[in-house]
Amino acid sequence: MKFLVPEPSDFMEKPTHRAFAKGTTNRPPEDSKGQTAPTVNFENAPRAPRSIEEVGMEPTFLLNLLIKTMYRTNIEVISRLTKVMCILTPVCQEIIEMGREQRFIETVGKSLTSSSTELRYQLTDAGKRRAVDVLVQSEYYGAVPVPLEEFKEQANKQLIKNLSVTKDALVSSMRGLVIHKGMLDAIGPAVNSGKSILFYGPPGNGKSSLANAIRDAVGEKIFVPRYLEYNGQVIAMYDPIIHENAETNVNDDSSLRVAADSFDNRYVLVKRPVVITGGELTLEMLDLTYSTDSKIYTASLQLKATGGIFIVDDLGRQQEPPQAMINRWISPMESGEDILDFVTGEKFSVPFDCMTVFSTNFHPNELFDRAALRRISHKILVDGPNRDQMLQIYLSYSKAVGLDFPEDVAIYLFTKKYPEINNAFAAFHAKFLVDQMFNEAEYHGQEPIITIPLIEKAWENLYVKDHEFDS
C-alpha cells in the first residue's frame, strides 16, 4: 500500500522546531516564531506636555498628586520627581511653584551630601496635612495620568483596523501549521478587516493556534497610557502581563532620535497588546475593577486590549451563556465605543478598538441567534483534516523534530488504528503521538525513533478506554 504526499503547492508548511540530531534524547523544543522586530511610527507618538495647561487636567489634581508623591516617597529634588511622575521638568517646576504659593511646599536649599546643585523641596506642616487628607480620598500617587479625551485621540492614531497585514507576514506567523491555501486566503482578509473573527470546528484542529498566529502576524508598536483620568478618577491601564514593552532602537537619523526622546513618558511603548481568555472569562472581567483600598480602578480586559487583539478561546465553556457573552460585544463592535461605569453609577465611553477573535468547538447555530451571528464579521470553519492532509501533518512534524516517518508506520496508522475511530482525523494527533515517543525514548535513554510498537503505546494515551471501574 502506497500513500501519496499532497503536492507542496496545496499546503503551507513552515515547521517551527529546529531539526533534532539523531541520537539525542532531548524532547522537542517549544515553538518559537522568530518574528521580525515590530515597527513603530514616531509620527503618531504622543508629545510630552510642557506646561500644566498642556497636561489638560485640573491644576488642583496635579498639585494633590505631587503632594502625595512627595509625602509617600520623601523625594526632595525635581530630577527624581519628574521620573516618578513621568513629566518634564518645566511642568514639575510649575506645580511646585503652585504648591509654594499655597504654602504646602517650601525650599530647603541645596543638598549637603551630594555634588548636585539642585534645590531641595519639602512639604510644610500644612502640606503634610493636605497629603493625609487627599490620601483618604485616593491612595494613588506617582505617574500623572492621561486624560481620557487625550487617550481617545491617541487611540485613533493607532487603530488596529488601519493596520495592514501582508500575506508573507501571515504565512510566517503560521509556520509549523499545515493549512490549506483556501483557508489562508480566508484568514488574510479577515485579519485586515480589523473586525471580529469566529473560528469554529471540531476540537484539536488548530483553532487556538490560528488565533495565536494572527497575534504574531501583527508586528507594530503602539503607545499605551500608564494611567487614565476621567472626572478625577484614576484608571490603571498599563498591565505588564498584557503589554509587552518594546525596546526602541533609534538609528542615527536625527528626526527619529528626537521623536523617540520626546514622546510623552506617561505612555509606554509596547507591542500591540493581546488578551487571551478561555473558560475562565466572566462578564465582570469586561467591567472596571475598583479597589476599595487604593480607591482607583483597573481597566477592563477589552480596554487593555485597545489597539490589539482580544482572543476568546473555548467559547461556550464559560459560566455565562455564549449569547450573553456575544451580546456584551455587539454594540461596541459596531460603534467602536464601549460604555463603562464607576461605582458611583457614572457612565462614560472609551474606545473599543480591538480585533475580537472567537474560537469554539461548538457549531455557531448552537451558540448564537441569527442577529448575533450576523454581527460577527468573518466566520471560518476549521475542520478536521482528510487522510492526505493528516499524512502531510505527520510528515511535517516528524521532519521538524529531525525524525523520519517510516512508510510502515504510516500504513499501520491509516489501515489499523484510524479505522478503529472511524477515521476521525485531528490535527493535534501528530504532535501528541510523536511527543509521546520522545518521552518514552528519553525515559529509557534511547535514540528517538518512530516505530509501530511506540505508536501503539502512544495511542493508548490518546483515548480513555471505555470500561467500568469502581470510583
C-alpha positions as CSV (number, residue, x, y, z in Angstrom):
1,M,0.0,0.0,0.0
2,K,1.4,3.4,-1.0
3,F,0.5,6.8,0.4
4,L,0.9,9.8,-1.7
5,V,2.1,13.0,-0.1
6,P,0.0,16.1,-1.2
7,E,1.7,18.4,-3.5
8,P,3.5,21.3,-1.7
9,S,1.5,23.8,-3.7
10,D,-1.6,22.6,-2.0
11,F,-0.4,23.4,1.5
12,M,1.5,25.9,3.5
13,E,4.1,24.2,5.6
14,K,6.5,26.1,7.9
15,P,7.9,23.8,10.7
16,T,8.8,25.7,13.9
17,H,11.0,23.1,15.6
18,R,14.7,23.2,14.8
19,A,15.9,19.8,13.4
20,F,17.0,17.3,16.1
21,A,20.1,15.4,15.6
22,K,19.6,11.7,15.7
23,G,20.9,10.1,18.9
24,T,19.7,12.8,21.2
25,T,17.2,12.1,23.9
26,N,16.0,15.7,24.5
27,R,12.4,16.4,24.0
28,P,11.3,18.7,21.1
29,P,11.7,22.4,21.9
30,E,8.7,24.6,22.3
31,D,7.5,26.6,19.3
32,S,9.3,29.8,18.5
33,K,8.1,32.1,15.8
34,G,11.2,34.0,15.1
35,Q,9.2,37.1,14.2
36,T,10.9,40.2,12.9
37,A,11.0,43.2,15.3
38,P,7.8,45.3,15.4
39,T,8.0,48.7,13.8
40,V,7.0,52.0,15.4
41,N,5.6,55.1,13.8
42,F,7.0,58.0,15.7
43,E,4.8,60.4,13.8
44,N,2.0,59.0,15.9
45,A,3.9,59.4,19.2
46,P,2.2,61.4,21.9
47,R,4.2,64.6,22.6
48,A,5.2,65.4,26.2
49,P,3.3,68.3,27.6
50,R,5.5,71.3,28.6
51,S,3.0,73.2,30.9
52,I,0.2,72.5,33.2
53,E,-2.2,73.8,30.6
54,E,-0.9,71.2,28.1
55,V,-1.3,68.4,30.6
56,G,-5.0,69.0,30.2
57,M,-6.0,68.3,33.8
58,E,-7.2,70.3,36.8
59,P,-4.3,72.1,38.4
60,T,-5.6,71.1,41.9
61,F,-5.5,67.4,40.9
62,L,-1.9,67.8,39.8
63,L,-0.9,69.6,43.0
64,N,-2.5,67.0,45.1
65,L,-0.8,64.2,43.2
66,L,2.6,65.9,43.7
67,I,2.0,66.4,47.4
68,K,1.0,62.7,47.8
69,T,4.1,61.6,45.8
70,M,6.4,63.7,48.0
71,Y,4.7,62.5,51.1
72,R,4.9,58.8,50.2
73,T,8.4,58.8,48.6
74,N,10.3,61.5,50.6
75,I,11.7,62.8,47.3
76,E,13.0,66.3,47.5
77,V,14.6,67.1,44.1
78,I,12.8,67.8,40.8
79,S,15.0,65.5,38.8
80,R,13.7,62.5,40.7
81,L,10.1,63.8,40.9
82,T,10.0,64.1,37.1
83,K,11.0,60.4,36.7
84,V,8.4,59.2,39.2
85,M,5.6,61.4,37.9
86,C,6.6,60.9,34.2
87,I,6.5,64.6,33.4
88,L,9.0,67.1,32.1
89,T,10.9,69.5,34.4
90,P,9.0,72.7,33.4
91,V,5.7,71.0,34.3
92,C,7.0,69.8,37.7
93,Q,8.5,73.2,38.4
94,E,5.2,74.9,37.7
95,I,3.3,72.5,40.0
96,I,5.9,73.1,42.8
97,E,5.6,76.9,42.4
98,M,1.8,76.5,42.8
99,G,2.4,74.5,46.0
100,R,4.8,77.1,47.3
101,E,2.3,79.9,46.7
102,Q,-0.3,78.0,48.7
103,R,2.4,77.3,51.4
104,F,2.2,73.5,51.0
105,I,5.8,73.3,49.8
106,E,9.0,75.1,50.9
107,T,12.5,75.4,49.6
108,V,15.2,74.0,52.0
109,G,18.3,74.8,50.0
110,K,20.8,72.6,48.2
111,S,21.8,69.0,49.1
112,L,24.7,68.9,51.6
113,T,25.5,65.2,50.9
114,S,25.6,65.4,47.1
115,S,27.5,67.2,44.4
116,S,24.2,68.1,42.8
117,T,23.3,71.8,42.6
118,E,19.6,71.1,42.7
119,L,17.4,72.9,45.1
120,R,15.6,70.7,47.6
121,Y,11.9,71.0,48.4
122,Q,9.8,69.5,51.2
123,L,6.3,69.6,52.5
124,T,5.4,72.2,55.1
125,D,3.2,71.1,58.0
126,A,0.2,72.3,56.1
127,G,1.4,70.3,53.1
128,K,1.6,67.1,55.2
129,R,-1.9,67.7,56.5
130,R,-3.1,68.2,52.9
131,A,-1.3,64.9,51.9
132,V,-3.1,63.0,54.6
133,D,-6.5,64.5,53.6
134,V,-6.1,63.7,49.9
135,L,-4.7,60.2,50.5
136,V,-8.0,59.4,52.3
137,Q,-9.8,60.2,49.0
138,S,-7.3,58.2,46.9
139,E,-4.1,56.4,47.7
140,Y,-2.8,56.9,44.2
141,Y,0.4,58.8,43.7
142,G,3.2,58.7,41.1
143,A,2.8,58.9,37.3
144,V,0.5,61.7,36.1
145,P,-2.5,60.0,34.3
146,V,-3.5,60.7,30.7
147,P,-6.9,62.4,30.4
148,L,-9.4,60.1,28.8
149,E,-10.2,62.5,25.9
150,E,-6.5,62.7,25.0
151,F,-6.2,58.9,25.1
152,K,-9.1,58.7,22.6
153,E,-7.2,60.9,20.2
154,Q,-4.1,58.8,20.6
155,A,-6.0,55.5,20.1
156,N,-7.5,57.0,16.9
157,K,-4.0,57.4,15.5
158,Q,-3.1,53.7,16.0
159,L,-6.3,51.9,15.2
160,I,-6.0,48.1,14.6
161,K,-8.3,48.3,11.6
162,N,-5.8,50.6,9.9
163,L,-3.1,48.0,10.2
164,S,-2.4,46.1,7.0
165,V,-1.0,42.5,7.4
166,T,0.7,41.1,4.4
167,K,0.4,37.5,3.2
168,D,4.1,36.9,3.8
169,A,3.7,38.1,7.5
170,L,0.7,35.8,7.9
171,V,2.4,32.8,6.4
172,S,5.5,33.5,8.6
173,S,3.4,33.6,11.7
174,M,1.7,30.3,10.8
175,R,4.9,28.4,10.4
176,G,4.5,24.9,11.8
177,L,0.9,24.7,10.8
178,V,-0.3,22.8,7.7
179,I,-3.1,24.9,6.3
180,H,-4.9,24.7,3.1
181,K,-4.4,27.7,0.9
182,G,-8.2,28.3,0.7
183,M,-8.3,28.8,4.5
184,L,-5.2,31.1,4.4
185,D,-7.0,33.2,1.8
186,A,-10.0,33.4,4.1
187,I,-8.0,34.4,7.1
188,G,-5.9,37.1,5.4
189,P,-8.8,39.5,4.5
190,A,-10.5,38.8,7.9
191,V,-7.3,39.9,9.7
192,N,-7.0,43.1,7.6
193,S,-10.7,44.0,8.3
194,G,-9.7,44.5,11.9
195,K,-13.1,43.3,12.9
196,S,-14.4,40.1,14.6
197,I,-13.5,36.6,13.5
198,L,-15.1,33.3,14.6
199,F,-13.1,30.1,14.2
200,Y,-15.3,27.1,14.7
201,G,-15.0,23.3,14.2
202,P,-14.2,20.1,16.0
203,P,-11.6,20.1,18.8
204,G,-7.9,19.6,18.2
205,N,-7.6,21.1,14.7
206,G,-5.7,24.3,15.4
207,K,-8.3,27.0,16.1
208,S,-6.3,28.3,19.1
209,S,-3.1,28.0,17.1
210,L,-4.6,30.1,14.3
211,A,-5.8,32.8,16.8
212,N,-2.3,32.9,18.2
213,A,-0.7,33.1,14.8
214,I,-2.9,36.1,14.0
215,R,-1.4,37.7,17.1
216,D,2.1,37.0,15.9
217,A,1.4,38.5,12.5
218,V,0.6,41.9,14.0
219,G,4.0,43.4,14.2
220,E,3.7,47.0,15.2
221,K,4.3,49.0,18.3
222,I,1.8,51.4,19.9
223,F,1.7,53.8,22.8
224,V,-0.4,52.8,25.9
225,P,-1.0,55.1,28.9
226,R,0.2,54.0,32.2
227,Y,-2.9,55.5,33.8
228,L,-6.1,57.2,32.6
229,E,-8.0,60.0,34.3
230,Y,-11.7,60.9,34.0
231,N,-13.6,63.3,36.3
232,G,-10.9,63.0,38.9
233,Q,-10.9,59.2,38.9
234,V,-7.8,57.2,38.1
235,I,-7.8,54.0,35.9
236,A,-4.8,51.8,35.8
237,M,-4.3,51.0,32.1
238,Y,-0.8,49.5,31.6
239,D,-0.6,45.8,32.5
240,P,2.9,44.2,32.3
241,I,1.3,40.8,31.8
242,I,-0.6,42.0,28.7
243,H,1.5,44.9,27.5
244,E,4.9,43.7,26.3
245,N,7.5,46.5,26.4
246,A,9.0,47.2,23.1
247,E,12.6,48.4,23.2
248,T,13.2,51.1,20.6
249,N,16.4,51.1,18.7
250,V,16.7,54.5,17.2
251,N,19.2,54.9,14.4
252,D,21.4,57.9,13.7
253,D,18.7,59.8,11.9
254,S,18.2,62.9,14.0
255,S,14.5,63.2,13.4
256,L,13.9,59.7,14.7
257,R,16.1,60.3,17.7
258,V,14.4,63.5,18.6
259,A,11.0,61.8,18.2
260,A,12.0,58.9,20.4
261,D,13.4,61.1,23.1
262,S,10.4,63.5,23.3
263,F,7.4,61.2,23.4
264,D,5.2,61.6,26.5
265,N,6.6,59.4,29.2
266,R,3.1,59.0,30.7
267,Y,2.8,56.4,27.9
268,V,4.6,53.1,27.5
269,L,5.8,51.9,24.1
270,V,4.6,48.3,23.7
271,K,3.9,45.7,21.1
272,R,0.2,45.7,20.0
273,P,-1.5,44.0,23.1
274,V,-3.0,40.6,23.1
275,V,-5.6,39.5,25.6
276,I,-6.2,35.7,25.7
277,T,-9.0,34.3,27.7
278,G,-10.8,31.0,27.9
279,G,-13.3,29.2,30.1
280,E,-12.4,31.5,33.0
281,L,-13.9,34.6,31.3
282,T,-16.8,36.2,33.0
283,L,-18.9,39.3,32.2
284,E,-17.4,41.0,35.3
285,M,-14.0,40.9,33.7
286,L,-15.3,43.2,31.0
287,D,-16.1,46.0,33.5
288,L,-13.8,48.2,35.5
289,T,-12.5,46.8,38.8
290,Y,-12.5,49.1,41.8
291,S,-10.1,48.8,44.7
292,T,-11.5,49.9,48.0
293,D,-8.0,50.2,49.4
294,S,-6.3,52.4,46.8
295,K,-9.6,53.9,45.6
296,I,-8.5,53.6,41.9
297,Y,-9.8,51.5,39.1
298,T,-8.2,48.8,36.9
299,A,-9.1,48.8,33.2
300,S,-11.4,46.1,31.8
301,L,-9.8,43.4,29.6
302,Q,-11.1,44.9,26.4
303,L,-9.9,48.4,27.4
304,K,-6.4,46.9,28.0
305,A,-6.7,45.3,24.5
306,T,-7.2,48.7,22.8
307,G,-5.2,48.7,19.6
308,G,-4.6,45.0,19.7
309,I,-6.4,41.6,19.7
310,F,-8.9,40.1,22.1
311,I,-8.9,36.3,21.8
312,V,-11.8,34.4,23.4
313,D,-10.8,30.7,23.3
314,D,-13.1,27.8,24.1
315,L,-16.3,30.0,23.6
316,G,-19.2,28.1,25.1
317,R,-17.1,26.8,28.1
318,Q,-17.7,30.0,30.2
319,Q,-20.1,30.2,33.1
320,E,-22.3,32.7,31.3
321,P,-24.2,31.6,28.2
322,P,-22.4,32.3,24.9
323,Q,-25.3,34.5,23.7
324,A,-24.9,36.7,26.8
325,M,-21.2,37.0,26.1
326,I,-21.7,38.0,22.4
327,N,-24.4,40.4,23.4
328,R,-21.8,42.2,25.6
329,W,-19.7,42.8,22.5
330,I,-22.4,43.6,19.9
331,S,-22.7,47.3,20.5
332,P,-19.0,48.0,21.0
333,M,-18.1,46.0,17.9
334,E,-20.5,48.1,15.8
335,S,-20.0,51.5,17.3
336,G,-16.2,51.4,18.1
337,E,-17.0,52.6,21.6
338,D,-17.6,50.8,24.9
339,I,-19.6,52.1,27.8
340,L,-18.1,51.6,31.3
341,D,-19.2,53.0,34.7
342,F,-17.7,53.9,38.1
343,V,-19.0,52.5,41.3
344,T,-21.0,55.8,41.7
345,G,-23.0,54.8,38.6
346,E,-21.5,57.5,36.4
347,K,-21.2,56.1,32.8
348,F,-18.7,57.2,30.2
349,S,-17.4,55.9,26.8
350,V,-14.0,54.5,26.0
351,P,-12.5,53.4,22.6
352,F,-13.3,49.8,21.6
353,D,-10.6,49.2,19.1
354,C,-9.6,45.5,19.2
355,M,-9.8,42.7,16.8
356,T,-12.0,40.2,18.5
357,V,-11.2,36.5,17.7
358,F,-13.6,33.9,19.0
359,S,-12.7,30.2,18.9
360,T,-15.2,27.4,19.7
361,N,-15.7,23.6,19.3
362,F,-19.5,24.1,19.1
363,H,-21.5,24.8,15.9
364,P,-22.3,28.6,15.8
365,N,-26.0,27.9,15.5
366,E,-25.9,26.2,18.9
367,L,-24.4,29.3,20.5
368,F,-25.9,32.4,18.9
369,D,-29.1,33.6,17.3
370,R,-29.0,34.9,13.8
371,A,-28.7,38.5,14.8
372,A,-25.6,37.8,16.8
373,L,-24.0,35.7,14.0
374,R,-24.7,38.5,11.5
375,R,-22.6,40.9,13.6
376,I,-19.6,38.6,13.6
377,S,-17.7,39.8,10.5
378,H,-15.9,36.6,9.5
379,K,-16.9,33.0,10.2
380,I,-14.2,30.4,9.3
381,L,-14.7,26.7,9.6
382,V,-11.5,24.9,10.9
383,D,-12.5,21.3,10.0
384,G,-10.6,18.1,10.7
385,P,-8.0,17.1,8.0
386,N,-8.7,14.5,5.4
387,R,-6.4,11.5,5.0
388,D,-3.8,13.1,2.8
389,Q,-3.7,16.3,5.0
390,M,-3.3,14.1,8.0
391,L,-0.3,12.3,6.4
392,Q,1.2,15.7,5.5
393,I,0.9,16.8,9.1
394,Y,2.7,13.7,10.3
395,L,5.5,14.1,7.8
396,S,5.8,17.8,8.5
397,Y,6.0,17.5,12.3
398,S,8.4,14.5,12.2
399,K,10.7,16.4,9.8
400,A,10.6,19.4,12.1
401,V,11.9,17.4,15.0
402,G,14.5,15.6,13.0
403,L,12.9,12.2,12.6
404,D,11.9,10.1,9.7
405,F,8.2,9.0,9.4
406,P,8.5,5.4,8.1
407,E,6.1,4.1,5.5
408,D,5.3,1.0,7.5
409,V,4.2,3.2,10.4
410,A,2.0,5.3,8.1
411,I,0.4,2.2,6.7
412,Y,-0.2,0.8,10.2
413,L,-1.8,4.1,11.4
414,F,-4.1,4.6,8.4
415,T,-5.1,0.9,8.0
416,K,-5.3,-0.3,11.6
417,K,-5.6,2.5,14.1
418,Y,-7.7,5.2,12.4
419,P,-10.4,2.7,11.2
420,E,-10.9,1.9,14.9
421,I,-12.1,5.5,15.4
422,N,-14.0,5.8,12.0
423,N,-11.1,7.8,10.5
424,A,-11.8,10.8,12.8
425,F,-8.6,12.6,11.9
426,A,-7.5,15.6,14.1
427,A,-4.5,17.9,13.5
428,F,-3.2,17.5,17.1
429,H,-2.6,13.7,16.7
430,A,0.8,14.0,15.1
431,K,2.4,16.2,17.8
432,F,0.7,14.2,20.5
433,L,1.9,10.9,19.3
434,V,5.4,11.9,18.3
435,D,6.0,13.8,21.6
436,Q,4.9,10.6,23.4
437,M,7.6,8.7,21.6
438,F,10.2,11.3,22.6
439,N,9.1,10.9,26.3
440,E,9.4,7.2,26.0
441,A,12.9,7.4,24.4
442,E,14.1,9.9,27.0
443,Y,13.0,7.8,29.9
444,H,14.8,4.7,28.6
445,G,17.8,6.6,27.4
446,Q,17.3,5.5,23.8
447,E,17.5,7.2,20.5
448,P,14.2,8.8,19.4
449,I,12.7,6.8,16.6
450,I,9.1,6.4,15.2
451,T,8.1,2.7,15.3
452,I,4.9,0.7,15.3
453,P,5.3,-0.5,18.9
454,L,5.8,3.1,20.1
455,I,2.9,4.3,18.0
456,E,0.7,1.6,19.6
457,K,1.9,2.6,23.1
458,A,1.4,6.3,22.4
459,W,-2.1,5.6,21.0
460,E,-3.2,4.2,24.4
461,N,-2.8,7.7,25.8
462,L,-4.8,9.3,23.0
463,Y,-8.1,8.0,24.2
464,V,-9.5,6.7,27.5
465,K,-10.7,3.1,27.4
466,D,-14.4,2.7,27.8
467,H,-14.9,0.3,30.7
468,E,-16.5,0.2,34.2
469,F,-14.5,0.8,37.3
470,D,-15.2,1.4,41.0
471,S,-14.9,5.1,41.9
